[in-house]
Amino acid sequence: MIYDGHAYIFPDMKGDGGFNDRDEFQRHLQLAIATHFMPVWRTRDRAEADNSGLLDPTMPRGFGALRDADFRATQFGRFEWTVDGEDYFKQYMPPSVVDMEFTADDLIAEMDYAEVDRALLHRTPYLGIGNDLVADAVRAHPDRIQALAHVPEWKIAPEPDWAIAEIDHAIIELGLHGLQMLPDHMALYGQSTAWDAEALTPFWDHFATLGVPLFVTPGYTSLARTGSGAGMDLSEFETVSRFVERYPDVQLVLTHGLSWRSFADENGIDVPDAVYDALPIDNPNFHVQLLFAIFFGGMYDYPMPQIKPALEKAVERLEADRLMWGTDIPMVMRFQTYRQSLDSLRLNLDFLDQADIDLICGGNTARLMGVG
């Protein structure tokens, strides 16, 4: 089975994204686009520019750093803004996202063409909140799509009873298949990103009884940057280790992988042993996603042979049965076709036998999600 462990659908980015307040959604969206590594272009001549029109680079990442720039979703995967009468844009999504939405039917069409059997829908507030959209997708395509629930992270500590009711509704009533946790969003609302803190214990104690996996996304800064990793903060990985020890019945997946871009240059990726050592790599309940095409498709030419040493080390440290292919579709298609995002991984796994390649490309995710 070919199972994409990291896919998205989302509503029209020009709308409210499921938020009660459209402005709140647009703040999430502007911050995400402003801090993403895709380049900025001046509209009139496509000269390269920077993100400073969208946010103050001297301020910490947060809503307070955003600048009033008439930020807007337009068409063809583009976001635009205006500074001193000059228009700028960032091509965050591929041009095929014509109307700035990506539906379940869009995803199924891509899956059919790339010969992908199943996909797991992930969640992030800047692509919309609320669980009904993904639940509708699962109901429409029960043999092709599974989906993660999302509970706004910034509401869990101050409103624990509401948060527990929300996750119960998503898992028990809507039939969703796991939970997506993005700790960075707590900081946007003035909270600590320590997602295993005492204030969240009632929620996690209850979640552990539901029998579904937890997918935790590393901080956006570590996902976005490129560099030596010097001075890296391993605290979020140490939190993962504490969590799996505290909740031995919960399967935990680290989405996106090991902050690969933090340890990359034009020649390849060198993840220090300290990163692996900070994680619970010996715990069978810990899993890691492999999303190389979304991070390096614009940095390395297909089929990206530079990623192979990092794959070899990941297999050495975790073994093949806890690594999971994912893509970030539709965003990955700004670099590679959907099929190429699978093939670029398979071609670089040629040091493994076919059985292990099959596990990474879908078998592991299928087993975790109860369909393998």
C-alpha positions as CSV (number, residue, x, y, z in Angstrom):
1,M,0.0,0.0,0.0
2,I,1.2,3.5,-0.9
3,Y,0.0,5.8,1.9
4,D,0.9,9.5,2.0
5,G,1.1,10.2,5.7
6,H,1.0,14.0,5.4
7,A,-1.6,15.6,3.1
8,Y,-3.9,18.6,3.3
9,I,-7.2,19.9,2.1
10,F,-8.3,23.5,2.9
11,P,-11.1,26.0,2.3
12,D,-10.8,29.2,0.2
13,M,-7.9,31.1,1.7
14,K,-9.8,34.4,1.0
15,G,-12.4,33.4,3.6
16,D,-12.5,33.0,7.4
17,G,-10.8,29.5,7.5
18,G,-13.4,28.3,10.1
19,F,-12.5,31.0,12.6
20,N,-15.3,33.1,14.2
21,D,-13.2,36.2,13.3
22,R,-11.8,36.4,9.7
23,D,-9.1,38.8,10.9
24,E,-7.8,36.2,13.3
25,F,-7.5,33.7,10.5
26,Q,-5.8,36.2,8.3
27,R,-3.3,37.0,11.0
28,H,-2.4,33.3,11.2
29,L,-2.1,33.2,7.4
30,Q,0.0,36.3,7.1
31,L,2.4,35.1,9.8
32,A,2.8,31.7,8.2
33,I,3.5,33.2,4.7
34,A,5.8,35.9,6.1
35,T,8.0,33.4,7.9
36,H,8.1,30.7,5.2
37,F,11.3,30.1,3.2
38,M,9.7,30.5,-0.3
39,P,11.1,33.7,-2.0
40,V,9.4,37.0,-2.3
41,W,9.1,38.8,-5.7
42,R,8.2,42.3,-6.7
43,T,5.1,42.0,-8.9
44,R,6.0,44.5,-11.7
45,D,9.4,43.0,-12.7
46,R,9.8,39.8,-10.6
47,A,12.8,41.2,-8.8
48,E,13.6,39.3,-5.7
49,A,12.6,41.1,-2.5
50,D,12.1,40.1,1.2
51,N,9.4,39.6,3.8
52,S,10.0,42.9,5.7
53,G,6.8,44.4,4.2
54,L,4.8,41.7,6.0
55,L,6.4,41.7,9.4
56,D,9.1,43.4,11.4
57,P,12.1,41.2,11.3
58,T,13.6,42.7,14.5
59,M,10.6,41.5,16.6
60,P,10.0,38.0,17.9
61,R,7.8,35.7,15.7
62,G,4.2,36.6,16.6
63,F,1.1,38.5,15.6
64,G,2.7,41.7,17.1
65,A,5.4,41.7,14.4
66,L,2.9,41.8,11.5
67,R,2.7,44.9,9.4
68,D,-0.4,46.4,7.8
69,A,0.3,45.7,4.1
70,D,-3.1,44.8,2.6
71,F,-2.0,41.1,2.7
72,R,-4.3,39.0,0.6
73,A,-4.8,35.6,-1.0
74,T,-5.3,36.1,-4.8
75,Q,-5.2,33.2,-7.3
76,F,-2.9,30.5,-8.7
77,G,-1.4,29.8,-5.3
78,R,-0.2,33.3,-4.7
79,F,-0.3,35.6,-1.7
80,E,0.2,39.4,-2.4
81,W,0.7,42.5,-0.4
82,T,1.4,46.2,-1.0
83,V,4.1,48.5,0.5
84,D,4.3,52.2,-0.5
85,G,2.2,51.5,-3.6
86,E,4.4,48.6,-4.7
87,D,3.0,45.1,-5.0
88,Y,4.8,42.0,-3.9
89,F,3.9,38.3,-3.9
90,K,5.0,34.9,-2.7
91,Q,4.2,31.7,-4.5
92,Y,3.4,29.6,-1.5
93,M,1.2,27.0,-3.3
94,P,1.7,25.6,-6.8
95,P,-0.1,27.6,-9.6
96,S,-2.5,24.6,-9.9
97,V,-4.3,25.8,-6.7
98,V,-6.2,28.2,-8.9
99,D,-8.9,29.4,-6.6
100,M,-6.9,29.2,-3.3
101,E,-8.7,26.1,-2.0
102,F,-7.8,22.4,-2.2
103,T,-10.7,20.0,-1.9
104,A,-11.0,16.3,-1.1
105,D,-11.9,15.7,-4.8
106,D,-8.7,17.6,-5.8
107,L,-6.7,15.4,-3.5
108,I,-8.3,12.2,-4.8
109,A,-7.6,13.2,-8.4
110,E,-3.9,13.7,-7.6
111,M,-3.8,10.4,-5.7
112,D,-5.3,8.5,-8.6
113,Y,-2.8,10.0,-11.1
114,A,0.2,9.3,-8.8
115,E,-1.1,5.8,-7.8
116,V,-1.3,6.7,-4.1
117,D,-3.7,4.5,-2.3
118,R,-4.4,6.5,0.9
119,A,-3.7,9.8,2.4
120,L,-3.8,11.2,6.0
121,L,-5.1,14.7,6.3
122,H,-3.0,17.0,8.6
123,R,-4.0,20.2,10.2
124,T,-2.6,23.7,10.8
125,P,-4.6,26.9,11.7
126,Y,-3.3,29.0,8.9
127,L,-5.0,26.5,6.5
128,G,-8.2,26.6,8.6
129,I,-9.6,25.2,11.8
130,G,-12.6,23.1,12.7
131,N,-13.0,19.4,12.2
132,D,-16.0,19.2,10.0
133,L,-14.2,19.8,6.7
134,V,-11.9,16.9,7.1
135,A,-14.6,14.7,8.6
136,D,-16.7,15.3,5.5
137,A,-13.7,14.3,3.3
138,V,-13.4,11.0,5.3
139,R,-17.1,10.3,4.9
140,A,-16.9,11.0,1.1
141,H,-13.8,8.8,0.6
142,P,-13.7,6.3,3.5
143,D,-11.4,3.9,1.6
144,R,-8.9,6.6,0.5
145,I,-8.8,9.3,3.2
146,Q,-8.2,9.4,6.9
147,A,-7.8,12.6,9.0
148,L,-6.4,14.0,12.1
149,A,-8.5,16.1,14.5
150,H,-7.3,19.5,15.7
151,V,-8.0,21.3,19.0
152,P,-6.8,24.9,19.0
153,E,-3.7,24.6,21.1
154,W,-4.1,28.0,22.8
155,K,-7.5,26.9,24.3
156,I,-6.4,23.6,25.9
157,A,-4.9,25.1,29.1
158,P,-7.5,27.9,29.8
159,E,-10.5,25.8,28.7
160,P,-9.7,22.1,29.5
161,D,-13.3,21.0,29.8
162,W,-14.0,22.5,26.4
163,A,-10.9,21.0,24.9
164,I,-11.7,17.5,26.2
165,A,-15.3,17.8,24.8
166,E,-13.8,18.9,21.4
167,I,-11.5,16.0,21.1
168,D,-14.2,13.6,22.1
169,H,-16.5,15.0,19.5
170,A,-13.8,14.7,16.8
171,I,-12.7,11.2,17.6
172,I,-15.9,9.5,18.9
173,E,-18.6,11.3,16.9
174,L,-16.9,12.5,13.8
175,G,-14.7,9.4,13.5
176,L,-11.4,11.1,13.0
177,H,-8.2,9.1,13.4
178,G,-5.7,11.0,15.6
179,L,-4.7,14.4,16.9
180,Q,-2.5,17.0,15.4
181,M,-0.6,19.2,17.9
182,L,1.3,22.3,16.9
183,P,2.8,23.8,20.1
184,D,4.1,27.0,18.4
185,H,0.5,28.3,18.3
186,M,0.4,28.6,22.1
187,A,3.1,31.2,22.0
188,L,1.0,33.3,19.6
189,Y,-1.5,33.7,22.5
190,G,1.0,34.5,25.2
191,Q,1.4,30.9,26.5
192,S,4.4,28.7,27.0
193,T,5.0,26.1,24.3
194,A,5.7,23.5,26.9
195,W,2.8,21.3,25.8
196,D,3.4,18.7,28.5
197,A,3.0,21.3,31.3
198,E,0.8,20.6,34.3
199,A,-2.0,22.8,32.9
200,L,-2.5,20.5,30.0
201,T,-2.3,17.3,32.0
202,P,-6.1,16.8,32.2
203,F,-6.4,17.0,28.5
204,W,-3.5,14.5,27.9
205,D,-4.7,12.1,30.5
206,H,-8.1,12.0,28.7
207,F,-6.6,11.8,25.3
208,A,-4.5,8.8,26.3
209,T,-7.7,6.9,26.8
210,L,-9.0,7.4,23.3
211,G,-6.6,4.9,21.6
212,V,-5.5,7.1,18.7
213,P,-2.1,8.4,17.7
214,L,-0.7,11.9,18.4
215,F,1.1,13.8,15.6
216,V,3.4,16.6,16.9
217,T,4.8,19.3,14.6
218,P,8.2,20.8,15.4
219,G,8.5,24.5,15.8
220,Y,8.1,26.6,12.7
221,T,11.5,28.2,13.2
222,S,13.3,24.9,13.1
223,L,11.3,23.8,10.0
224,A,12.0,27.0,8.1
225,R,15.7,27.8,8.6
226,T,18.7,26.5,6.8
227,G,22.0,26.4,8.5
228,S,24.5,24.5,10.6
229,G,22.1,24.0,13.5
230,A,24.6,25.7,15.8
231,G,23.0,26.7,19.1
232,M,20.1,24.4,18.4
233,D,17.3,24.1,21.0
234,L,16.6,20.5,21.7
235,S,13.9,21.2,24.3
236,E,11.0,20.3,22.0
237,F,12.5,16.9,21.3
238,E,13.1,16.4,25.0
239,T,9.4,17.2,25.6
240,V,8.6,14.4,23.1
241,S,10.7,12.0,25.2
242,R,9.0,12.9,28.4
243,F,5.6,12.5,26.8
244,V,6.1,9.0,25.5
245,E,7.5,7.9,28.8
246,R,4.5,9.4,30.7
247,Y,1.9,8.0,28.3
248,P,3.2,4.5,27.3
249,D,0.0,3.6,25.5
250,V,0.1,6.6,23.1
251,Q,1.8,6.3,19.7
252,L,3.5,9.6,18.8
253,V,4.6,10.7,15.3
254,L,7.0,13.6,14.8
255,T,5.7,15.2,11.7
256,H,8.0,16.7,9.0
257,G,11.0,14.8,10.5
258,L,14.0,16.1,12.4
259,S,14.1,19.8,11.4
260,W,16.2,18.7,8.4
261,R,16.7,22.2,7.0
262,S,18.5,23.2,10.2
263,F,21.3,20.9,9.3
264,A,21.5,21.2,5.5
265,D,23.6,23.0,3.0
266,E,24.0,22.6,-0.8
267,N,25.9,19.4,-0.4
268,G,23.6,17.5,1.9
269,I,22.1,17.0,5.4
270,D,24.1,16.2,8.5
271,V,21.8,15.7,11.5
272,P,24.0,15.6,14.7
273,D,23.8,12.6,17.0
274,A,22.6,15.0,19.7
275,V,19.3,15.4,17.9
276,Y,18.7,11.6,17.8
277,D,19.9,11.3,21.4
278,A,17.3,13.9,22.6
279,L,14.5,11.8,21.1
280,P,13.0,8.5,22.3
281,I,14.4,6.6,19.4
282,D,14.5,3.3,21.4
283,N,10.8,3.6,22.2
284,P,8.6,1.5,19.8
285,N,5.8,4.1,20.2
286,F,7.9,6.8,18.6
287,H,7.8,7.4,14.8
288,V,9.2,10.0,12.4
289,Q,7.8,11.3,9.1
290,L,10.0,11.8,6.1
291,L,9.1,14.9,4.1
292,F,12.2,15.6,2.1
293,A,10.6,16.8,-1.2
294,I,8.8,19.7,0.5
295,F,12.0,20.9,2.2
296,F,14.6,20.2,-0.5
297,G,12.8,20.1,-3.8
298,G,13.8,23.7,-4.3
299,M,17.3,23.2,-3.1
300,Y,18.4,19.9,-4.7
301,D,17.7,18.7,-8.2
302,Y,15.4,15.7,-8.6
303,P,15.9,12.9,-7.5
304,M,17.8,14.7,-4.7
305,P,20.7,12.2,-4.1
306,Q,21.9,14.6,-1.3
307,I,19.3,13.3,1.0
308,K,20.5,9.7,0.9
309,P,23.1,9.9,3.8
310,A,20.4,11.4,6.0
311,L,18.0,8.6,5.1
312,E,20.7,6.0,5.9
313,K,21.3,7.5,9.3
314,A,17.6,7.7,10.1
315,V,17.2,4.0,9.2
316,E,20.3,3.2,11.3
317,R,19.0,5.0,14.3
318,L,15.3,4.2,14.2
319,E,15.0,1.3,11.8
320,A,12.7,1.2,8.8
321,D,9.6,0.2,10.7
322,R,9.2,3.6,12.3
323,L,9.8,5.9,9.4
324,M,6.9,7.2,7.3
325,W,6.7,8.9,3.9
326,G,4.7,12.1,3.6
327,T,4.5,14.9,1.1
328,D,2.7,18.1,2.3
329,I,0.5,18.0,-0.8
330,P,-0.5,20.3,-2.5
331,M,2.4,22.5,-1.4
332,V,5.0,19.9,-2.5
333,M,3.9,20.3,-6.1
334,R,5.6,23.7,-6.3
335,F,8.8,21.6,-6.6
336,Q,8.0,18.1,-7.7
337,T,5.0,16.3,-9.1
338,Y,3.2,14.2,-6.6
339,R,4.6,11.0,-8.1
340,Q,8.1,12.5,-8.1
341,S,7.8,13.2,-4.4
342,L,7.3,9.5,-3.9
343,D,9.9,8.4,-6.4
344,S,12.6,10.7,-5.0
345,L,12.3,8.9,-1.7
346,R,12.2,5.4,-3.2
347,L,15.2,6.0,-5.4
348,N,17.2,7.1,-2.4
349,L,16.2,4.1,-0.3
350,D,17.9,1.7,-2.7
351,F,20.2,0.5,0.2
352,L,17.1,-1.3,1.7
353,D,15.3,-4.3,0.5
354,Q,11.9,-3.9,-1.1
355,A,10.0,-5.0,2.0
356,D,11.5,-2.1,4.1
357,I,10.9,0.4,1.3
358,D,7.3,-0.7,1.2
359,L,7.0,-0.1,5.0
360,I,8.4,3.4,4.7
361,C,6.2,4.3,1.7
362,G,3.0,3.3,3.3
363,G,3.0,0.1,5.3
364,N,4.1,1.8,8.5
365,T,1.4,4.5,8.3
366,A,-1.2,2.0,7.3
367,R,-0.4,-0.1,10.3
368,L,-0.4,2.8,12.7
369,M,-3.8,4.1,11.4
370,G,-5.3,0.6,11.6
371,V,-5.7,-0.2,7.9
372,G,-2.6,-2.2,7.3
